[in-house]
């Protein structure tokens, strides 16, 4: 399998993993005390937006031509790193 295909599969797996994590966080909103609930839901909404942005990058990358995918890869990696860091910060903040 080509390097490109492996990379696209990796991003897809990571998207699925973080989508599940965000869904779990959304479900925990009912467990958060009332004072924190609004802030918690805002954080989850922000994470969902970042995840959706990464999904768009993933879709573009998977449809990109062989010559343009390398250029698009950098933008996808930036979106991935931003989502990963944001999820980690939100997780630590609401422990």
N, CA, C and O atoms as a GROMACS GRO file, in nm:
protein
  380
    1UNK      N    1   0.084  -0.118   0.000
    1UNK     CA    2   0.000   0.000   0.000
    1UNK      C    3   0.089   0.125   0.000
    1UNK      O    4   0.193   0.128   0.066
    2UNK      N    5   0.048   0.223  -0.072
    2UNK     CA    6   0.126   0.345  -0.084
    2UNK      C    7   0.130   0.423   0.047
    2UNK      O    8   0.043   0.407   0.134
    3UNK      N    9   0.230   0.506   0.058
    3UNK     CA   10   0.243   0.592   0.175
    3UNK      C   11   0.119   0.680   0.191
    3UNK      O   12   0.071   0.701   0.302
    4UNK      N   13   0.068   0.729   0.081
    4UNK     CA   14  -0.052   0.815   0.084
    4UNK      C   15  -0.171   0.740   0.142
    4UNK      O   16  -0.241   0.792   0.229
    5UNK      N   17  -0.193   0.619   0.096
    5UNK     CA   18  -0.307   0.540   0.143
    5UNK      C   19  -0.294   0.509   0.292
    5UNK      O   20  -0.393   0.515   0.366
    6UNK      N   21  -0.174   0.477   0.336
    6UNK     CA   22  -0.152   0.451   0.478
    6UNK      C   23  -0.179   0.576   0.561
    6UNK      O   24  -0.239   0.567   0.669
    7UNK      N   25  -0.135   0.688   0.512
    7UNK     CA   26  -0.156   0.814   0.584
    7UNK      C   27  -0.306   0.845   0.594
    7UNK      O   28  -0.354   0.883   0.701
    8UNK      N   29  -0.378   0.828   0.486
    8UNK     CA   30  -0.522   0.855   0.485
    8UNK      C   31  -0.594   0.760   0.581
    8UNK      O   32  -0.686   0.802   0.651
    9UNK      N   33  -0.554   0.634   0.584
    9UNK     CA   34  -0.614   0.538   0.678
    9UNK      C   35  -0.585   0.577   0.822
    9UNK      O   36  -0.670   0.563   0.909
   10UNK      N   37  -0.464   0.626   0.847
   10UNK     CA   38  -0.426   0.669   0.982
   10UNK      C   39  -0.513   0.786   1.028
   10UNK      O   40  -0.563   0.787   1.140
   11UNK      N   41  -0.532   0.884   0.941
   11UNK     CA   42  -0.615   1.000   0.975
   11UNK      C   43  -0.759   0.955   1.000
   11UNK      O   44  -0.823   1.002   1.094
   12UNK      N   45  -0.809   0.865   0.917
   12UNK     CA   46  -0.946   0.816   0.935
   12UNK      C   47  -0.962   0.748   1.071
   12UNK      O   48  -1.060   0.772   1.142
   13UNK      N   49  -0.866   0.664   1.107
   13UNK     CA   50  -0.872   0.594   1.236
   13UNK      C   51  -0.866   0.693   1.352
   13UNK      O   52  -0.937   0.678   1.452
   14UNK      N   53  -0.782   0.794   1.339
   14UNK     CA   54  -0.771   0.894   1.445
   14UNK      C   55  -0.898   0.977   1.455
   14UNK      O   56  -0.940   1.012   1.566
   15UNK      N   57  -0.959   1.008   1.343
   15UNK     CA   58  -1.086   1.080   1.344
   15UNK      C   59  -1.193   1.000   1.417
   15UNK      O   60  -1.267   1.055   1.498
   16UNK      N   61  -1.200   0.873   1.389
   16UNK     CA   62  -1.298   0.788   1.455
   16UNK      C   63  -1.272   0.782   1.605
   16UNK      O   64  -1.365   0.785   1.686
   17UNK      N   65  -1.147   0.773   1.641
   17UNK     CA   66  -1.109   0.766   1.782
   17UNK      C   67  -1.147   0.894   1.856
   17UNK      O   68  -1.206   0.889   1.964
   18UNK      N   69  -1.115   1.007   1.798
   18UNK     CA   70  -1.147   1.134   1.864
   18UNK      C   71  -1.295   1.167   1.856
   18UNK      O   72  -1.347   1.235   1.945
   19UNK      N   73  -1.364   1.122   1.754
   19UNK     CA   74  -1.510   1.141   1.749
   19UNK      C   75  -1.575   1.068   1.865
   19UNK      O   76  -1.666   1.120   1.929
   20UNK      N   77  -1.528   0.947   1.892
   20UNK     CA   78  -1.582   0.870   2.006
   20UNK      C   79  -1.549   0.939   2.138
   20UNK      O   80  -1.633   0.943   2.228
   21UNK      N   81  -1.430   0.992   2.149
   21UNK     CA   82  -1.389   1.061   2.272
   21UNK      C   83  -1.474   1.186   2.295
   21UNK      O   84  -1.518   1.212   2.407
   22UNK      N   85  -1.498   1.262   2.189
   22UNK     CA   86  -1.580   1.383   2.199
   22UNK      C   87  -1.725   1.346   2.232
   22UNK      O   88  -1.788   1.413   2.313
   23UNK      N   89  -1.776   1.241   2.172
   23UNK     CA   90  -1.911   1.196   2.202
   23UNK      C   91  -1.922   1.156   2.349
   23UNK      O   92  -2.022   1.185   2.415
   24UNK      N   93  -1.819   1.091   2.401
   24UNK     CA   94  -1.817   1.056   2.542
   24UNK      C   95  -1.816   1.178   2.631
   24UNK      O   96  -1.882   1.181   2.735
   25UNK      N   97  -1.742   1.279   2.591
   25UNK     CA   98  -1.737   1.404   2.667
   25UNK      C   99  -1.874   1.471   2.665
   25UNK      O  100  -1.920   1.525   2.766
   26UNK      N  101  -1.939   1.466   2.550
   26UNK     CA  102  -2.072   1.526   2.539
   26UNK      C  103  -2.170   1.455   2.632
   26UNK      O  104  -2.254   1.519   2.696
   27UNK      N  105  -2.158   1.324   2.640
   27UNK     CA  106  -2.244   1.246   2.728
   27UNK      C  107  -2.221   1.277   2.875
   27UNK      O  108  -2.313   1.269   2.956
   28UNK      N  109  -2.098   1.312   2.910
   28UNK     CA  110  -2.066   1.343   3.049
   28UNK      C  111  -2.117   1.480   3.092
   28UNK      O  112  -2.110   1.513   3.210
   29UNK      N  113  -2.167   1.558   2.999
   29UNK     CA  114  -2.218   1.691   3.033
   29UNK      C  115  -2.327   1.684   3.138
   29UNK      O  116  -2.345   1.777   3.216
   30UNK      N  117  -2.400   1.574   3.141
   30UNK     CA  118  -2.506   1.559   3.240
   30UNK      C  119  -2.450   1.536   3.381
   30UNK      O  120  -2.519   1.558   3.480
   31UNK      N  121  -2.324   1.493   3.388
   31UNK     CA  122  -2.262   1.466   3.516
   31UNK      C  123  -2.191   1.587   3.577
   31UNK      O  124  -2.157   1.587   3.695
   32UNK      N  125  -2.170   1.689   3.496
   32UNK     CA  126  -2.099   1.809   3.541
   32UNK      C  127  -2.194   1.895   3.624
   32UNK      O  128  -2.313   1.905   3.593
   33UNK      N  129  -2.141   1.956   3.728
   33UNK     CA  130  -2.227   2.041   3.811
   33UNK      C  131  -2.280   2.158   3.728
   33UNK      O  132  -2.220   2.196   3.626
   34UNK      N  133  -2.388   2.213   3.770
   34UNK     CA  134  -2.460   2.316   3.695
   34UNK      C  135  -2.371   2.436   3.663
   34UNK      O  136  -2.379   2.492   3.553
   35UNK      N  137  -2.287   2.475   3.756
   35UNK     CA  138  -2.201   2.591   3.735
   35UNK      C  139  -2.102   2.569   3.621
   35UNK      O  140  -2.066   2.664   3.551
   36UNK      N  141  -2.058   2.446   3.601
   36UNK     CA  142  -1.958   2.415   3.499
   36UNK      C  143  -2.019   2.369   3.367
   36UNK      O  144  -1.950   2.363   3.266
   37UNK      N  145  -2.146   2.337   3.368
   37UNK     CA  146  -2.209   2.275   3.252
   37UNK      C  147  -2.199   2.361   3.126
   37UNK      O  148  -2.166   2.309   3.020
   38UNK      N  149  -2.227   2.489   3.135
   38UNK     CA  150  -2.222   2.576   3.018
   38UNK      C  151  -2.081   2.582   2.960
   38UNK      O  152  -2.063   2.571   2.839
   39UNK      N  153  -1.983   2.599   3.046
   39UNK     CA  154  -1.844   2.604   2.998
   39UNK      C  155  -1.805   2.469   2.935
   39UNK      O  156  -1.740   2.466   2.831
   40UNK      N  157  -1.845   2.362   2.999
   40UNK     CA  158  -1.815   2.228   2.949
   40UNK      C  159  -1.876   2.208   2.809
   40UNK      O  160  -1.809   2.159   2.718
   41UNK      N  161  -2.002   2.246   2.794
   41UNK     CA  162  -2.068   2.229   2.665
   41UNK      C  163  -2.006   2.318   2.557
   41UNK      O  164  -2.000   2.279   2.440
   42UNK      N  165  -1.960   2.436   2.595
   42UNK     CA  166  -1.891   2.524   2.499
   42UNK      C  167  -1.761   2.458   2.452
   42UNK      O  168  -1.727   2.464   2.333
   43UNK      N  169  -1.689   2.396   2.544
   43UNK     CA  170  -1.565   2.327   2.508
   43UNK      C  171  -1.594   2.210   2.414
   43UNK      O  172  -1.522   2.190   2.316
   44UNK      N  173  -1.697   2.134   2.444
   44UNK     CA  174  -1.732   2.020   2.359
   44UNK      C  175  -1.773   2.069   2.221
   44UNK      O  176  -1.735   2.009   2.120
   45UNK      N  177  -1.848   2.177   2.215
   45UNK     CA  178  -1.889   2.234   2.086
   45UNK      C  179  -1.768   2.280   2.006
   45UNK      O  180  -1.762   2.260   1.885
   46UNK      N  181  -1.672   2.341   2.073
   46UNK     CA  182  -1.549   2.385   2.007
   46UNK      C  183  -1.473   2.265   1.952
   46UNK      O  184  -1.422   2.270   1.840
   47UNK      N  185  -1.465   2.158   2.029
   47UNK     CA  186  -1.396   2.036   1.985
   47UNK      C  187  -1.468   1.975   1.865
   47UNK      O  188  -1.403   1.926   1.772
   48UNK      N  189  -1.600   1.977   1.866
   48UNK     CA  190  -1.676   1.924   1.753
   48UNK      C  191  -1.647   2.005   1.627
   48UNK      O  192  -1.638   1.949   1.517
   49UNK      N  193  -1.633   2.136   1.642
   49UNK     CA  194  -1.600   2.220   1.527
   49UNK      C  195  -1.462   2.189   1.472
   49UNK      O  196  -1.444   2.182   1.351
   50UNK      N  197  -1.365   2.169   1.560
   50UNK     CA  198  -1.230   2.134   1.516
   50UNK      C  199  -1.229   1.996   1.450
   50UNK      O  200  -1.161   1.975   1.350
   51UNK      N  201  -1.306   1.902   1.506
   51UNK     CA  202  -1.316   1.769   1.447
   51UNK      C  203  -1.378   1.777   1.308
   51UNK      O  204  -1.332   1.711   1.216
   52UNK      N  205  -1.482   1.858   1.294
   52UNK     CA  206  -1.547   1.873   1.164
   52UNK      C  207  -1.453   1.937   1.062
   52UNK      O  208  -1.456   1.901   0.944
   53UNK      N  209  -1.370   2.030   1.108
   53UNK     CA  210  -1.269   2.090   1.020
   53UNK      C  211  -1.168   1.986   0.973
   53UNK      O  212  -1.128   1.985   0.857
   54UNK      N  213  -1.128   1.899   1.065
   54UNK     CA  214  -1.035   1.792   1.027
   54UNK      C  215  -1.102   1.694   0.931
   54UNK      O  216  -1.038   1.643   0.840
   55UNK      N  217  -1.230   1.667   0.951
   55UNK     CA  218  -1.303   1.578   0.859
   55UNK      C  219  -1.301   1.635   0.717
   55UNK      O  220  -1.282   1.562   0.621
   56UNK      N  221  -1.322   1.766   0.706
   56UNK     CA  222  -1.319   1.830   0.574
   56UNK      C  223  -1.181   1.817   0.510
   56UNK      O  224  -1.169   1.788   0.391
   57UNK      N  225  -1.078   1.839   0.591
   57UNK     CA  226  -0.941   1.825   0.540
   57UNK      C  227  -0.916   1.680   0.495
   57UNK      O  228  -0.855   1.656   0.391
   58UNK      N  229  -0.964   1.586   0.576
   58UNK     CA  230  -0.948   1.444   0.542
   58UNK      C  231  -1.018   1.413   0.409
   58UNK      O  232  -0.961   1.346   0.324
   59UNK      N  233  -1.139   1.462   0.392
   59UNK     CA  234  -1.214   1.435   0.269
   59UNK      C  235  -1.142   1.496   0.149
   59UNK      O  236  -1.134   1.433   0.043
   60UNK      N  237  -1.091   1.617   0.165
   60UNK     CA  238  -1.017   1.681   0.056
   60UNK      C  239  -0.890   1.602   0.024
   60UNK      O  240  -0.856   1.581  -0.092
   61UNK      N  241  -0.822   1.560   0.129
   61UNK     CA  242  -0.698   1.487   0.112
   61UNK      C  243  -0.722   1.353   0.042
   61UNK      O  244  -0.645   1.313  -0.045
   62UNK      N  245  -0.828   1.284   0.081
   62UNK     CA  246  -0.855   1.153   0.021
   62UNK      C  247  -0.896   1.164  -0.126
   62UNK      O  248  -0.884   1.067  -0.200
   63UNK      N  249  -0.943   1.281  -0.168
   63UNK     CA  250  -0.983   1.301  -0.307
   63UNK      C  251  -0.876   1.372  -0.389
   63UNK      O  252  -0.890   1.388  -0.510
   64UNK      N  253  -0.769   1.415  -0.324
   64UNK     CA  254  -0.666   1.493  -0.391
   64UNK      C  255  -0.588   1.409  -0.492
   64UNK      O  256  -0.574   1.288  -0.476
   65UNK      N  257  -0.541   1.476  -0.592
   65UNK     CA  258  -0.457   1.407  -0.690
   65UNK      C  259  -0.323   1.373  -0.627
   65UNK      O  260  -0.286   1.428  -0.523
   66UNK      N  261  -0.253   1.284  -0.689
   66UNK     CA  262  -0.123   1.240  -0.638
   66UNK      C  263  -0.027   1.358  -0.624
   66UNK      O  264   0.054   1.362  -0.531
   67UNK      N  265  -0.035   1.453  -0.716
   67UNK     CA  266   0.058   1.565  -0.713
   67UNK      C  267   0.024   1.670  -0.606
   67UNK      O  268   0.112   1.742  -0.560
   68UNK      N  269  -0.102   1.679  -0.567
   68UNK     CA  270  -0.140   1.783  -0.472
   68UNK      C  271  -0.157   1.736  -0.328
   68UNK      O  272  -0.168   1.818  -0.237
   69UNK      N  273  -0.159   1.605  -0.306
   69UNK     CA  274  -0.187   1.556  -0.171
   69UNK      C  275  -0.077   1.592  -0.073
   69UNK      O  276  -0.106   1.612   0.045
   70UNK      N  277   0.048   1.600  -0.117
   70UNK     CA  278   0.157   1.633  -0.026
   70UNK      C  279   0.140   1.775   0.029
   70UNK      O  280   0.167   1.800   0.146
   71UNK      N  281   0.096   1.866  -0.056
   71UNK     CA  282   0.072   2.004  -0.012
   71UNK      C  283  -0.044   2.008   0.088
   71UNK      O  284  -0.039   2.082   0.186
   72UNK      N  285  -0.146   1.929   0.064
   72UNK     CA  286  -0.263   1.927   0.151
   72UNK      C  287  -0.234   1.856   0.283
   72UNK      O  288  -0.300   1.881   0.384
   73UNK      N  289  -0.137   1.769   0.281
   73UNK     CA  290  -0.102   1.691   0.400
   73UNK      C  291  -0.062   1.782   0.516
   73UNK      O  292  -0.099   1.756   0.630
   74UNK      N  293   0.011   1.887   0.487
   74UNK     CA  294   0.055   1.980   0.593
   74UNK      C  295  -0.065   2.045   0.662
   74UNK      O  296  -0.067   2.054   0.784
   75UNK      N  297  -0.162   2.091   0.586
   75UNK     CA  298  -0.281   2.151   0.644
   75UNK      C  299  -0.360   2.051   0.727
   75UNK      O  300  -0.416   2.086   0.831
   76UNK      N  301  -0.364   1.927   0.680
   76UNK     CA  302  -0.434   1.822   0.754
   76UNK      C  303  -0.362   1.794   0.886
   76UNK      O  304  -0.427   1.778   0.989
   77UNK      N  305  -0.230   1.788   0.882
   77UNK     CA  306  -0.153   1.765   1.005
   77UNK      C  307  -0.172   1.879   1.104
   77UNK      O  308  -0.181   1.855   1.225
   78UNK      N  309  -0.177   2.002   1.055
   78UNK     CA  310  -0.200   2.116   1.144
   78UNK      C  311  -0.337   2.104   1.212
   78UNK      O  312  -0.350   2.127   1.332
   79UNK      N  313  -0.438   2.069   1.134
   79UNK     CA  314  -0.573   2.053   1.190
   79UNK      C  315  -0.576   1.938   1.290
   79UNK      O  316  -0.641   1.948   1.394
   80UNK      N  317  -0.507   1.830   1.258
   80UNK     CA  318  -0.501   1.715   1.350
   80UNK      C  319  -0.435   1.753   1.481
   80UNK      O  320  -0.486   1.722   1.588
   81UNK      N  321  -0.320   1.821   1.473
   81UNK     CA  322  -0.249   1.861   1.595
   81UNK      C  323  -0.332   1.957   1.680
   81UNK      O  324  -0.330   1.950   1.803
   82UNK      N  325  -0.403   2.046   1.615
   82UNK     CA  326  -0.488   2.140   1.687
   82UNK      C  327  -0.601   2.066   1.761
   82UNK      O  328  -0.630   2.097   1.876
   83UNK      N  329  -0.663   1.970   1.695
   83UNK     CA  330  -0.769   1.891   1.758
   83UNK      C  331  -0.712   1.810   1.874
   83UNK      O  332  -0.769   1.809   1.984
   84UNK      N  333  -0.601   1.743   1.851
   84UNK     CA  334  -0.540   1.659   1.954
   84UNK      C  335  -0.504   1.741   2.077
   84UNK      O  336  -0.532   1.700   2.190
   85UNK      N  337  -0.443   1.858   2.057
   85UNK     CA  338  -0.406   1.945   2.170
   85UNK      C  339  -0.529   1.997   2.243
   85UNK      O  340  -0.531   2.005   2.366
   86UNK      N  341  -0.632   2.034   2.167
   86UNK     CA  342  -0.755   2.087   2.228
   86UNK      C  343  -0.827   1.982   2.310
   86UNK      O  344  -0.878   2.012   2.418
   87UNK      N  345  -0.831   1.860   2.261
   87UNK     CA  346  -0.896   1.752   2.336
   87UNK      C  347  -0.819   1.726   2.465
   87UNK      O  348  -0.878   1.707   2.571
   88UNK      N  349  -0.687   1.725   2.456
   88UNK     CA  350  -0.605   1.702   2.576
   88UNK      C  351  -0.626   1.812   2.678
   88UNK      O  352  -0.639   1.784   2.797
   89UNK      N  353  -0.630   1.937   2.635
   89UNK     CA  354  -0.651   2.050   2.727
   89UNK      C  355  -0.790   2.043   2.790
   89UNK      O  356  -0.804   2.064   2.910
   90UNK      N  357  -0.891   2.013   2.710
   90UNK     CA  358  -1.027   2.005   2.764
   90UNK      C  359  -1.038   1.889   2.863
   90UNK      O  360  -1.103   1.902   2.967
   91UNK      N  361  -0.977   1.780   2.831
   91UNK     CA  362  -0.981   1.663   2.920
   91UNK      C  363  -0.915   1.695   3.054
   91UNK      O  364  -0.968   1.661   3.159
   92UNK      N  365  -0.801   1.760   3.049
   92UNK     CA  366  -0.731   1.797   3.173
   92UNK      C  367  -0.806   1.905   3.251
   92UNK      O  368  -0.808   1.903   3.374
   93UNK      N  369  -0.866   1.996   3.180
   93UNK     CA  370  -0.938   2.107   3.246
   93UNK      C  371  -1.060   2.057   3.324
   93UNK      O  372  -1.092   2.111   3.430
   94UNK      N  373  -1.127   1.957   3.273
   94UNK     CA  374  -1.252   1.912   3.334
   94UNK      C  375  -1.238   1.782   3.412
   94UNK      O  376  -1.336   1.710   3.431
   95UNK      N  377  -1.118   1.751   3.456
   95UNK     CA  378  -1.099   1.631   3.540
   95UNK      C  379  -1.159   1.651   3.676
   95UNK      O  380  -1.153   1.561   3.760
   0.00000   0.00000   0.00000
